[in-house]
Every structure is written in C-alpha cells, then in structure tokens.
Amino acid sequence: MVSLDCNICNHKNNCLYSKINSHITRARWNELKKTFIYKKNDYVFKEGETPQYFFCVCKGKIKIEKNTLNGNEAIISIRAPGMMFGYACLCKNKKYELSAISMGESFVSGFHKDLWIEILKSDFEFCIEIMRQFCIEIGNLQEKIASTLYQTAEEKISSVLLNHISFPTHTEQIPVVYNLKRNDIAKLCGLRIETVVRILKKLEKDKIIKRDKSYIRVLNIDKLKSNANNL
C-alpha cells in the first residue's frame, strides 16, 4: 500500500472527493482510505468473491469484465482515474457478479465496507450525492446500450476509441488511446477479434488512426466522430 494525498491529486475534480462539502468528511476520506497498487492483469476482485471494499481509481485504468453464458468474456466498462467501482454488489450485499482487472500499473483507493457505511451515515449530504452519482451511472449505461443497439461494427469501434481517448498535453499533442488492445476492443463491442482487426486496418488506411505497440494515435478526430455517428 501507498499513501496518497487527495488534495494534490491531478484527478480530484473527476473524483467523489471533489463532491464532499464537509471538511470533516474530506479529512476522514483522505486519512482513512487504503491505496493499493496493481500491476497489469492483476485482479482487484474476482467474480464470486465477497465484497469488502468500495473502490475508486486514482491512477491507471481498471476494466470490469463479465463471463457470459456462452463462456466468453465481455468488458462492461473501463474505469479511469476518479471513477468508482465495486459498489453495486457491496450495496446489494451479494457476491461480485463481475471481475475487476488492472490494465497496467494502477493505484486504487478503497474503503472497507464498514468504514464506508459509517462515513455515509455521518454525512447525509454526501450520501445524497452518492445516490445522484449512482443514478448518473445507470443513465449513462442505459444510453450506451440504446446507442450501440443498432450500430455497425465500425460505428461501435469508433465509439469505443472516442470514449477512451487521452487528450493532448504539453508533451503529447495528438489524442491517444492507451492500453486498449484488440482483444479489449472486441470484448467492449461484443465483436469477433477478426472483425476488430479488419476495422482497425480500415481506419488506419483511411488515415483516421495510427497504431503503435502500446497505443493508438487519433489522427482525425472529426472523422472518427463522424464514423461513430457522434456529430
């Protein structure tokens, strides 16, 4: 475990921490959280395990996977810095119905379930904010299902690339998609790996993307948006 200060975190504005108005709750959040380090392909938790923690990504990415009835694996979502996960089964008091896997070196903060419930009981305003965030997540998931229902393979893949872009910084001027392999894209889209390979080749031929070993550069984001019907 490591010690991280939420007050100086680059992602704090995307995190629940920024939604806390109580100085007491902020101090407790910052002091009582446990921060774990995961390497690539490490499990944060596995399907069937008993929930013990409420989790929040501090650095890196965590993919949430589900084993389907036909034996395949589907990626339900990818949690970026500031995003919470593992809360549904914790709230339902049921075993995990999904697995959470690190996509590279990741720092994940967690609150033991007893401590998390204690924090919520002590700050009603923050409890309401948590409920609001849950509702937003449910709405986003419903919108995602509706938008992808009738999309073509190319539209689905273009949408996935758009949703996982890291936007330009002072050192990287071109939008980039990091740590998203062909297999991950296939699991996110519900497509065969052969289809993903074919579409990525087409996007590269059309000079919309440029693939590298560990990332994908987005050369023409407007065209990618057009492909995803995201105008």
Sine and cosine of phi, psi and omega as CSV:
sin_phi,cos_phi,sin_psi,cos_psi,sin_omega,cos_omega
0.00,0.00,0.43,-0.90,0.05,-1.00
-0.79,-0.62,0.21,-0.98,0.04,-1.00
-0.94,-0.34,0.84,-0.54,0.01,-1.00
-0.86,-0.51,0.63,-0.78,0.04,-1.00
-0.99,-0.16,0.92,-0.38,-0.04,-1.00
-0.89,0.45,-0.43,0.90,-0.06,-1.00
-0.92,0.39,-0.41,0.91,-0.03,-1.00
-0.92,-0.39,0.19,0.98,-0.01,-1.00
-0.94,0.33,0.69,-0.73,0.00,-1.00
-0.93,0.37,-0.30,0.95,-0.08,-1.00
-0.94,-0.35,0.23,0.97,-0.11,-0.99
-0.89,0.45,-0.48,0.88,0.00,-1.00
-0.94,0.33,-0.29,0.96,0.06,-1.00
-0.99,-0.12,0.01,1.00,-0.15,-0.99
-0.96,-0.28,0.38,-0.92,0.09,-1.00
-0.84,0.55,-0.45,0.89,-0.01,-1.00
-0.82,0.57,-0.60,0.80,-0.02,-1.00
-0.95,0.31,-0.23,0.97,-0.02,-1.00
-1.00,-0.01,-0.12,0.99,-0.04,-1.00
-0.99,0.12,0.84,-0.54,0.02,-1.00
-1.00,-0.05,-0.49,0.87,-0.03,-1.00
-0.96,0.27,0.80,-0.60,0.03,-1.00
-0.90,0.43,-0.55,0.83,0.00,-1.00
-0.92,0.39,-0.71,0.70,0.00,-1.00
-0.91,0.40,-0.62,0.78,0.04,-1.00
-0.87,0.50,-0.71,0.71,-0.01,-1.00
-0.90,0.44,-0.67,0.74,0.00,-1.00
-0.91,0.41,-0.68,0.74,0.04,-1.00
-0.84,0.55,-0.76,0.65,-0.10,-0.99
-0.92,0.38,-0.59,0.81,-0.10,-1.00
-1.00,0.05,-0.55,0.84,-0.17,-0.98
-0.99,-0.11,-0.21,0.98,0.00,-1.00
-0.93,0.37,0.46,-0.89,0.13,-0.99
-0.93,-0.36,0.75,-0.66,-0.03,-1.00
-0.93,-0.36,0.85,-0.53,-0.05,-1.00
-0.95,-0.30,0.54,-0.84,0.06,-1.00
-0.96,-0.29,0.77,-0.63,0.02,-1.00
-0.86,-0.52,0.65,-0.76,0.10,-1.00
-1.00,0.00,0.14,-0.99,-0.01,-1.00
-0.84,0.55,0.75,-0.67,0.02,-1.00
0.96,0.29,0.09,1.00,0.14,-0.99
-0.94,0.34,0.59,-0.81,0.08,-1.00
-1.00,0.05,0.75,-0.66,0.20,-0.98
-0.98,0.19,-0.68,0.73,0.18,-0.98
-0.40,-0.92,0.35,-0.94,-0.04,-1.00
-0.90,-0.43,0.49,-0.87,0.08,-1.00
-0.82,0.57,0.76,-0.64,0.01,-1.00
0.99,-0.17,-0.27,0.96,0.04,-1.00
-0.98,0.21,0.34,-0.94,0.00,-1.00
-1.00,0.04,0.80,-0.60,-0.01,-1.00
-0.89,0.45,0.71,-0.71,0.04,-1.00
-0.82,-0.58,-0.35,0.94,-0.13,-0.99
-0.71,-0.70,0.47,-0.88,0.27,-0.96
-1.00,-0.09,0.77,-0.63,-0.14,-0.99
-0.91,-0.41,0.47,-0.89,0.10,-0.99
-0.58,-0.81,0.74,-0.68,-0.01,-1.00
-0.98,0.20,0.78,-0.62,0.05,-1.00
-0.98,-0.21,-0.59,0.81,0.00,-1.00
-0.45,-0.89,0.59,-0.80,0.00,-1.00
1.00,0.01,-0.31,-0.95,-0.01,-1.00
-0.64,-0.77,0.56,-0.83,0.03,-1.00
-0.84,-0.55,0.80,-0.60,0.06,-1.00
-0.99,-0.13,0.66,-0.75,0.00,-1.00
-0.97,-0.23,0.91,-0.42,-0.10,-0.99
-0.91,-0.41,0.47,-0.88,0.02,-1.00
-0.72,-0.70,0.74,-0.67,0.11,-0.99
-0.98,0.20,0.83,-0.56,-0.03,-1.00
-1.00,0.09,0.17,-0.99,-0.05,-1.00
-0.90,0.43,-0.47,0.88,0.00,-1.00
-1.00,0.02,0.15,0.99,0.08,-1.00
1.00,-0.03,-0.02,1.00,0.03,-1.00
-1.00,0.07,0.21,-0.98,0.06,-1.00
-0.94,-0.35,0.71,-0.70,0.03,-1.00
-0.86,-0.51,0.70,-0.72,0.09,-1.00
-1.00,0.04,0.90,-0.44,-0.02,-1.00
-0.98,0.21,-0.65,0.76,0.02,-1.00
-0.28,-0.96,0.25,-0.97,0.11,-0.99
-0.85,-0.53,0.84,-0.54,-0.07,-1.00
-1.00,-0.09,0.85,-0.52,-0.03,-1.00
-0.99,-0.15,0.14,-0.99,0.00,-1.00
-0.80,0.60,0.73,-0.68,-0.03,-1.00
0.99,-0.11,-0.23,0.97,-0.07,-1.00
-1.00,-0.07,0.58,-0.81,0.00,-1.00
-0.99,-0.10,0.33,-0.94,0.07,-1.00
-0.31,-0.95,0.25,-0.97,0.03,-1.00
0.99,0.16,0.17,0.99,-0.12,-0.99
-1.00,0.01,-0.43,0.90,-0.11,-0.99
-0.88,0.47,-0.81,0.59,-0.02,-1.00
-0.94,0.33,-0.46,0.89,0.07,-1.00
-0.90,0.45,-0.70,0.72,0.00,-1.00
-0.94,0.34,-0.58,0.81,0.00,-1.00
-0.99,0.16,-0.17,0.99,-0.05,-1.00
0.85,0.52,0.70,0.72,0.02,-1.00
-0.80,-0.60,0.31,-0.95,0.04,-1.00
-0.91,0.42,0.43,-0.90,-0.02,-1.00
-0.86,0.52,0.72,-0.69,0.05,-1.00
-0.99,-0.16,0.00,1.00,-0.02,-1.00
-0.64,-0.77,0.17,-0.99,0.10,-1.00
-0.89,-0.46,0.53,-0.85,0.05,-1.00
-0.89,-0.46,0.83,-0.55,-0.13,-0.99
-0.77,-0.63,0.71,-0.70,0.02,-1.00
-0.96,0.29,0.67,-0.75,-0.01,-1.00
-0.99,-0.14,0.08,1.00,-0.01,-1.00
0.14,-0.99,-0.20,-0.98,0.08,-1.00
-0.89,0.46,0.83,-0.55,-0.07,-1.00
-0.73,-0.68,0.61,-0.80,0.11,-0.99
-0.95,-0.32,0.84,-0.55,-0.06,-1.00
-0.80,-0.60,0.82,-0.57,0.06,-1.00
-1.00,-0.06,0.61,-0.80,-0.01,-1.00
-0.69,-0.73,0.49,-0.87,0.10,-1.00
-0.85,-0.52,0.81,-0.59,0.06,-1.00
-0.84,0.54,0.57,-0.82,-0.14,-0.99
-0.84,0.55,-0.61,0.79,0.00,-1.00
-0.92,0.40,-0.65,0.76,0.03,-1.00
-0.92,0.38,-0.65,0.76,-0.01,-1.00
-0.88,0.47,-0.70,0.72,0.01,-1.00
-0.90,0.43,-0.63,0.78,0.03,-1.00
-0.88,0.47,-0.67,0.74,0.03,-1.00
-0.89,0.45,-0.70,0.72,-0.01,-1.00
-0.90,0.43,-0.63,0.78,0.00,-1.00
-0.91,0.41,-0.51,0.86,-0.08,-1.00
-1.00,0.07,-0.21,0.98,-0.05,-1.00
-0.66,-0.76,1.00,-0.02,-0.08,-1.00
-0.90,0.44,-0.62,0.79,0.00,-1.00
-0.88,0.48,-0.66,0.75,0.04,-1.00
-0.93,0.37,-0.58,0.81,0.05,-1.00
-0.87,0.50,-0.69,0.73,0.04,-1.00
-0.89,0.45,-0.63,0.77,0.02,-1.00
-0.90,0.44,-0.64,0.77,0.06,-1.00
-0.87,0.50,-0.70,0.72,0.02,-1.00
-0.88,0.48,-0.64,0.77,0.03,-1.00
-0.90,0.44,-0.66,0.75,0.02,-1.00
-0.91,0.42,-0.62,0.78,0.06,-1.00
-0.87,0.49,-0.70,0.71,-0.02,-1.00
-0.90,0.44,-0.63,0.78,0.05,-1.00
-0.88,0.47,-0.68,0.73,0.01,-1.00
-0.89,0.45,-0.67,0.74,0.02,-1.00
-0.89,0.45,-0.68,0.74,0.03,-1.00
-0.89,0.46,-0.67,0.74,0.02,-1.00
-0.89,0.45,-0.64,0.77,0.01,-1.00
-0.91,0.41,-0.66,0.76,0.03,-1.00
-0.89,0.45,-0.66,0.75,0.03,-1.00
-0.90,0.43,-0.64,0.77,0.02,-1.00
-0.89,0.45,-0.70,0.71,0.00,-1.00
-0.89,0.46,-0.70,0.71,-0.02,-1.00
-0.91,0.42,-0.64,0.77,-0.08,-1.00
-0.96,0.28,-0.47,0.88,-0.05,-1.00
-1.00,-0.08,-0.12,0.99,-0.10,-0.99
-0.85,0.53,-0.66,0.75,-0.07,-1.00
-0.90,-0.44,0.29,0.96,0.02,-1.00
-0.97,0.23,0.52,-0.85,0.14,-0.99
-0.97,0.25,0.16,-0.99,0.02,-1.00
-0.86,0.50,-0.68,0.73,-0.01,-1.00
-0.92,0.40,-0.62,0.78,0.04,-1.00
-0.91,0.41,-0.65,0.76,0.01,-1.00
-0.89,0.45,-0.73,0.68,-0.03,-1.00
-0.92,0.40,-0.65,0.76,0.04,-1.00
-0.88,0.47,-0.64,0.77,0.02,-1.00
-0.90,0.43,-0.68,0.73,0.02,-1.00
-0.88,0.48,-0.70,0.71,0.01,-1.00
-0.88,0.47,-0.68,0.73,0.01,-1.00
-0.88,0.47,-0.65,0.76,-0.07,-1.00
-0.96,0.28,-0.18,0.98,-0.05,-1.00
-0.84,-0.55,0.42,0.91,0.04,-1.00
-0.97,0.23,0.66,-0.75,0.24,-0.97
-0.98,-0.17,0.89,-0.46,-0.14,-0.99
-0.97,0.22,0.32,-0.95,-0.15,-0.99
-0.81,0.59,0.57,-0.82,0.12,-0.99
-0.84,-0.55,-0.09,-1.00,-0.01,-1.00
-0.92,0.38,-0.34,0.94,0.00,-1.00
-0.98,-0.20,-0.35,0.94,-0.02,-1.00
-0.76,-0.65,0.96,-0.29,-0.12,-0.99
-1.00,0.04,-0.27,0.96,-0.02,-1.00
-0.97,-0.24,0.72,-0.70,0.05,-1.00
-0.83,0.56,0.67,-0.74,-0.10,-0.99
-0.73,-0.68,0.60,-0.80,0.13,-0.99
-0.95,-0.30,0.91,-0.41,-0.05,-1.00
-0.99,-0.15,0.51,-0.86,0.20,-0.98
0.80,0.60,0.59,0.81,0.07,-1.00
-0.86,-0.51,0.99,-0.16,-0.06,-1.00
-0.99,0.14,0.22,-0.98,0.01,-1.00
-0.85,0.53,-0.63,0.78,-0.01,-1.00
-0.91,0.42,-0.61,0.79,0.05,-1.00
-0.91,0.42,-0.68,0.73,0.01,-1.00
-0.88,0.47,-0.67,0.74,0.02,-1.00
-0.87,0.49,-0.68,0.73,0.00,-1.00
-0.93,0.37,-0.58,0.82,0.03,-1.00
-0.93,0.36,-0.58,0.82,-0.10,-1.00
-1.00,-0.09,-0.24,0.97,-0.09,-1.00
0.95,0.32,0.60,0.80,-0.05,-1.00
-0.88,-0.47,0.32,-0.95,0.11,-0.99
-0.96,0.29,0.52,-0.85,-0.03,-1.00
-0.87,0.49,-0.55,0.84,0.02,-1.00
-0.90,0.44,-0.60,0.80,0.02,-1.00
-0.92,0.38,-0.66,0.75,0.02,-1.00
-0.89,0.46,-0.70,0.71,0.01,-1.00
-0.86,0.50,-0.69,0.72,-0.03,-1.00
-0.90,0.43,-0.68,0.73,-0.03,-1.00
-0.94,0.35,-0.65,0.76,0.02,-1.00
-0.89,0.45,-0.63,0.78,0.06,-1.00
-0.89,0.46,-0.66,0.75,0.02,-1.00
-0.90,0.44,-0.70,0.71,0.02,-1.00
-0.89,0.46,-0.59,0.81,0.03,-1.00
-0.95,0.32,-0.64,0.77,0.03,-1.00
-0.89,0.45,-0.58,0.81,0.01,-1.00
-0.99,0.16,0.07,1.00,0.02,-1.00
0.88,0.48,0.57,0.82,0.08,-1.00
-1.00,-0.04,-0.59,0.81,0.04,-1.00
-0.74,-0.67,0.24,-0.97,0.12,-0.99
-0.67,-0.74,0.89,-0.45,-0.06,-1.00
-1.00,0.05,0.62,-0.78,0.12,-0.99
-0.78,-0.62,-0.01,-1.00,-0.09,-1.00
-0.88,0.47,-0.68,0.73,-0.10,-0.99
-0.88,-0.48,0.06,1.00,0.00,-1.00
-0.38,-0.92,0.20,-0.98,0.05,-1.00
-0.83,-0.56,0.85,-0.52,0.07,-1.00
-1.00,0.09,0.70,-0.72,0.06,-1.00
-0.99,-0.12,0.96,-0.29,-0.08,-1.00
-1.00,0.09,-0.48,0.88,-0.04,-1.00
-0.67,-0.75,1.00,0.04,-0.10,-1.00
-0.94,0.35,-0.51,0.86,0.03,-1.00
-0.91,0.42,-0.66,0.75,0.03,-1.00
-0.93,0.37,-0.60,0.80,0.04,-1.00
-0.90,0.44,-0.64,0.76,0.06,-1.00
-0.90,0.44,-0.65,0.76,0.04,-1.00
-0.88,0.47,-0.69,0.73,0.04,-1.00
-0.88,0.47,-0.53,0.85,-0.05,-1.00
-1.00,0.01,0.08,1.00,-0.09,-1.00
0.83,0.55,0.66,0.75,-0.10,-1.00
-0.89,-0.46,0.65,0.76,-0.02,-1.00
-0.97,0.25,0.00,0.00,0.00,0.00
